[in-house]
């Protein structure tokens, strides 16, 4: 009976993981630059452990701020790179031009300089 309960619990956790998706963690953003071109876009740079990969960057915009939250997910065991950290720059589209809004790091709550 105990073995059945353990198998049932393990199966239930597996289903929960499949429906919920892999856990993510946040990481501070290293720098932000306004992207060249026509559309409202930022170039976001971040550095993180090679045992993670960038999942997404969440964007929350209002009339005064643009909050960016970088989310990482763990790589499969044994798939870490040989270099301890990874630096990535990625474009992040905005709904409206940045103008005079402040860019805020969603992980730290600190304003980020844009250049």
C-alpha positions as CSV (number, residue, x, y, z in Angstrom):
1,X,0.0,0.0,0.0
2,X,2.9,2.4,0.8
3,X,4.5,1.8,-2.6
4,X,1.2,2.7,-4.3
5,X,1.0,5.9,-2.3
6,X,4.6,6.9,-3.2
7,X,4.0,6.2,-6.9
8,X,0.8,8.1,-6.8
9,X,2.5,11.1,-5.1
10,X,5.4,11.0,-7.6
11,X,3.0,10.9,-10.6
12,X,0.9,13.7,-9.1
13,X,4.0,15.9,-8.7
14,X,5.1,15.1,-12.3
15,X,1.7,16.1,-13.6
16,X,1.9,19.3,-11.6
17,X,5.3,20.1,-13.0
18,X,4.1,19.5,-16.6
19,X,1.0,21.7,-16.2
20,X,2.8,24.4,-14.3
21,X,6.0,24.5,-16.3
22,X,9.5,24.7,-15.0
23,X,10.3,27.0,-12.1
24,X,11.9,30.3,-13.0
25,X,14.0,32.7,-11.1
26,X,14.8,36.3,-11.6
27,X,18.1,38.0,-12.2
28,X,19.2,41.7,-12.2
29,X,19.6,43.4,-15.5
30,X,23.1,44.6,-16.3
31,X,22.3,47.4,-18.7
32,X,19.6,48.9,-21.0
33,X,20.1,50.8,-24.2
34,X,17.5,52.3,-26.5
35,X,17.6,50.4,-29.8
36,X,18.3,52.1,-33.1
37,X,15.5,51.9,-35.6
38,X,11.9,52.9,-36.0
39,X,10.0,50.9,-33.4
40,X,9.9,51.4,-29.6
41,X,12.5,48.8,-28.4
42,X,15.1,48.4,-25.8
43,X,18.3,46.4,-25.9
44,X,18.6,44.6,-22.6
45,X,21.9,43.0,-21.4
46,X,22.2,40.6,-18.5
47,X,24.8,38.2,-17.1
48,X,23.8,34.9,-15.4
49,X,25.1,31.5,-14.6
50,X,25.7,29.1,-17.5
51,X,23.5,26.6,-15.6
52,X,20.5,28.8,-16.5
53,X,19.0,30.1,-19.7
54,X,16.9,33.1,-20.4
55,X,13.2,32.2,-20.3
56,X,11.7,35.6,-20.9
57,X,11.8,39.3,-20.0
58,X,8.5,40.5,-18.6
59,X,7.6,44.1,-19.4
60,X,5.1,46.3,-17.4
61,X,4.6,49.8,-18.8
62,X,2.7,52.8,-17.5
63,X,3.0,56.5,-18.2
64,X,5.9,57.0,-15.8
65,X,7.9,53.7,-15.8
66,X,8.9,50.6,-17.8
67,X,9.6,47.7,-15.4
68,X,11.7,44.9,-16.9
69,X,11.9,41.5,-15.1
70,X,14.4,39.0,-16.5
71,X,13.3,35.4,-15.8
72,X,15.7,32.4,-16.0
73,X,15.1,28.7,-16.0
74,X,17.5,26.0,-14.9
75,X,19.1,24.0,-17.7
76,X,19.0,20.2,-17.6
77,X,21.5,18.7,-15.2
78,X,24.9,18.3,-16.8
79,X,24.2,20.9,-19.5
80,X,26.1,23.8,-17.9
81,X,28.5,25.5,-20.2
82,X,32.3,25.5,-19.6
83,X,32.3,29.2,-18.9
84,X,30.8,30.0,-15.5
85,X,28.6,32.9,-16.7
86,X,26.7,33.9,-19.8
87,X,26.1,37.4,-21.0
88,X,23.2,38.0,-23.3
89,X,21.8,41.1,-25.1
90,X,18.3,40.8,-26.3
91,X,15.7,43.1,-27.9
92,X,12.6,43.9,-25.8
93,X,9.7,45.5,-27.7
94,X,7.7,48.2,-25.9
95,X,4.1,49.2,-26.6
96,X,5.0,52.9,-26.7
97,X,8.2,54.8,-27.1
98,X,10.3,55.2,-24.0
99,X,10.3,59.0,-24.1
100,X,10.9,60.3,-20.5
101,X,9.8,57.2,-18.7
102,X,12.1,55.6,-16.1
103,X,13.3,52.0,-16.7
104,X,13.2,49.9,-13.5
105,X,14.7,46.5,-12.8
106,X,11.8,44.3,-11.6
107,X,14.2,42.1,-9.6
108,X,15.9,44.9,-7.6
109,X,13.3,47.7,-7.9
110,X,16.2,50.0,-8.8
111,X,16.1,52.5,-11.7
112,X,18.3,51.5,-14.7
113,X,20.3,54.0,-16.7
114,X,19.5,53.9,-20.4
115,X,21.9,55.0,-23.1
